[in-house]
Amino acid sequence: METPLTHNISPGREPPDLAQYEKAGGYGALRKALGMAPAEIQAAVKESNLRGRGGAGFPTAQKWSFVPMGDDAPRPKYLVCNADEMEPGTFKDRMLLEGDPHQLIEGIIISAYAIQADVAYVFLRWAYKLAARRVERAIVEAYRHGYLGKNILGSAYSLEMHLHVSAGRYICGEETALLNALEGKRANPRAKPPYPQVSGLWGKPTIVNSVETLCNVPHIVKQGAEWFRSLSRSDDGGTKLYGASGRVKNPGLWELPMGTPLREILEEHAGGMRDGYQFRGVLPGGASTDFVTAEHLDVAMDFDSVQKAGSRLGTGTMIILDDKTCPVGMLLNLEHFFAQESCGWCTPCWSGLSWIEQILQDMEEGRGRASDLELLESHTRLLGPGHTFCALAPGAAEPLQSGLKYFRDDFERHIHEKRCPWSPT
Amino acid sequence: MLSEQERKEIEAHARHYPNNRAVCIEALKIVQQHRGWVSNEGIADVAEALQMKPAELESVATFYNMIFRKPVGKHVILLCDSVSCWIMGYERLRQHLGDRLGIRPGQTTADGRFTLLPNVCLGACDHAPVMMVDDAHYQDLDPARIDQILASYQQEEEKSTDGNTADA
């Protein structure tokens, strides 16, 4: 089984420096890309069926295709690497950032070339201190060896790249909020249209791609779209970094073919549940995805299959709920996070999420009422897609709506017993 | 007024952006690194240097979780309160840390050594529960491990105090 993304990564070891990365074939894809037309690279990525790995799964080449090209295109154009990764339960990009920063930089340069961007930013979350040091060092090395700056490797193409370390706020991961953060503003999302591809950073054409998406690009260019598609067990091309946390025997991260079944990941790679614990459900792709339960264990972990099962692949990093953890308490924790991290820009989000949090807090403390279930359900509808300015509140509604569906008995017990059944009396 | 060092560091970052405003978050972080937190004076200094209105900069400073608008202790403990850490024992650790330090989340110890803050996902969910102390990550925590970590900071400070005495 091929694992291109993690090929150079060994946990606990220093990442390859530039010389080691080159020795392993690194920057070969960039050399090849500079001999291709930008349109050829876009075509290869389109053919590869690469879908964005930040959570939404939008086809990468299609996103790129909206960028104005040619001599008349507004300048400068920007490419931003979204390395914010603040969704609870998500920890995959950290491995790529810390483990092989040159792979990311090569991916950014090739992707920037494909849309003829002039400047690239790596937008990194505050807490990733080690990643910041390693990415910064790799950028300096890349400049020194002619992979960045003016006339890259003697070509006509020039690109500047900078690391921007954020100051901590979940909403910064939302594409347009991230652009405001880069401009030195509060990270409130922007109205779309105009879309960032046409009018993004400082009003110029901008592409925002996630770390894992960009890391795939050099491999597609180097080995071809057909090879990339062949890595997958589904229609979405490539491999995927899957992760698991919670009470499993072997929590961790694994690069596996896209479309690997949930059961295989949980049982073979995560080692199954810890002794004394039973599986009850899983958020398959981070805190903003719907629960799925034992009946869904055979679902293929790709974008369309997980959607058919009523959830989202999201980031592919799973949070497992066991039988000794209170589902209402888990949802209270999740909704507290979303309420706290709401940017406050639109009323349904900041007001609705705080209300949900309060209802769940009351329930956990024995003050739940029968009418609360209906109230919570109405919130999941009112905060759903189309009712708020961005996707934060709809994301917060996902675990709640599925929690109410699959763990209804647990909610009712809280209300009838006037206490949390999992708390010691 | 910004110190010479603060000014130099801000100018180095400002080169990465097409206008001054864009460097304001980095500038706040630089001031915080040098002064421990961002006071009203810090806001005024950065605003003046970047030709922004102080109120405008204040609105940015209060938005981001890691810009401290109140004084913090010598060491800032960020205990991850996100879902994987919660499942793996966050509440027990919060209680334990609070008991050991004699403070609640959001507070600073009377001797000014530690500030305890809950923090959203620190991105090491496979090693939950986790926390950061200043720039260092600590994973797979339990109460005993927390005691060891706090003791190591105590020992480091004692060594540093001994060193200062010897130097004097």
Contacts between the chains, C-beta under 8 A, distances in Angstrom:
chain1	res1	chain2	res2	distance
A	85	B	123	5.9
A	86	B	120	6.1
A	86	B	121	5.9
A	86	B	123	7.8
A	87	B	121	6.8
A	88	B	82	3.6
A	88	B	83	4.6
A	88	B	84	6.7
A	88	B	120	6.6
A	88	B	121	4.2
A	88	B	125	7.5
A	89	B	82	7.2
A	89	B	83	5.7
A	89	B	84	5.3
A	89	B	121	7.1
A	89	B	125	5.3
A	90	B	121	7.0
A	90	B	123	7.3
A	90	B	125	7.3
A	91	B	121	7.8
A	91	B	123	4.6
A	91	B	124	5.8
A	91	B	125	4.8
A	91	B	126	6.3
A	94	B	123	5.0
A	94	B	124	7.5
A	121	B	16	7.9
A	125	B	123	7.3
A	126	B	65	7.8
A	126	B	66	4.9
A	127	B	78	7.6
A	127	B	119	7.6
A	127	B	122	5.3
A	127	B	123	6.3
A	127	B	132	6.5
A	128	B	123	6.5
A	129	B	135	4.8
A	129	B	137	7.7
A	130	B	137	7.9
A	162	B	16	4.0
A	164	B	16	7.4
A	164	B	26	7.7
A	165	B	26	7.6
A	165	B	29	7.6
A	166	B	25	7.3
A	166	B	64	7.4
A	167	B	25	5.2
A	167	B	28	7.1
A	167	B	29	6.1
A	167	B	64	3.5
A	167	B	65	7.1
A	167	B	66	4.7
A	167	B	67	5.4
A	168	B	64	5.5
A	168	B	65	3.7
A	168	B	66	3.9
A	168	B	120	7.9
A	169	B	63	6.5
A	169	B	64	5.4
A	169	B	65	5.8
A	170	B	120	6.3
A	181	B	25	7.1
A	182	B	22	6.7
A	183	B	21	6.9
A	183	B	22	5.4
A	184	B	17	7.7
A	184	B	21	4.5
A	184	B	22	4.3
A	184	B	23	6.6
A	184	B	24	4.3
A	184	B	25	5.8
A	184	B	60	6.7
A	185	B	21	7.9
A	185	B	60	6.5
A	186	B	59	6.1
A	186	B	60	5.9
A	186	B	63	4.4
A	187	B	63	6.7
A	187	B	64	7.9
A	202	B	18	6.3
A	202	B	19	7.9
A	243	B	125	7.2
A	243	B	126	6.4
A	244	B	126	7.3
A	245	B	84	3.9
A	245	B	87	7.8
A	245	B	88	7.9
A	245	B	125	3.7
A	245	B	126	5.3
A	245	B	128	5.9
A	246	B	84	6.2
A	246	B	87	5.3
A	246	B	88	7.4
A	247	B	87	6.8
A	247	B	88	7.5
A	251	B	125	7.4
A	251	B	126	4.0
A	251	B	127	7.5
A	251	B	128	7.7
A	252	B	126	4.8
A	253	B	126	6.6
A	283	B	83	7.9
A	287	B	82	7.5
A	287	B	83	5.8
A	317	B	125	7.1
A	319	B	83	5.6
A	319	B	84	5.7
A	319	B	87	7.5
A	319	B	125	7.4
A	321	B	87	7.7
A	322	B	87	7.6
A	325	B	87	5.4
A	329	B	86	7.8
A	330	B	83	6.4
A	330	B	86	7.2
A	330	B	87	6.9
A	333	B	81	7.4
A	333	B	82	7.5
A	333	B	83	5.2
A	333	B	86	4.5
A	334	B	83	5.6
A	336	B	81	8.0
A	337	B	81	7.9
A	337	B	82	6.3
A	337	B	83	7.3
A	337	B	120	6.0
A	340	B	120	7.4
A	341	B	120	6.6
A	343	B	63	7.7
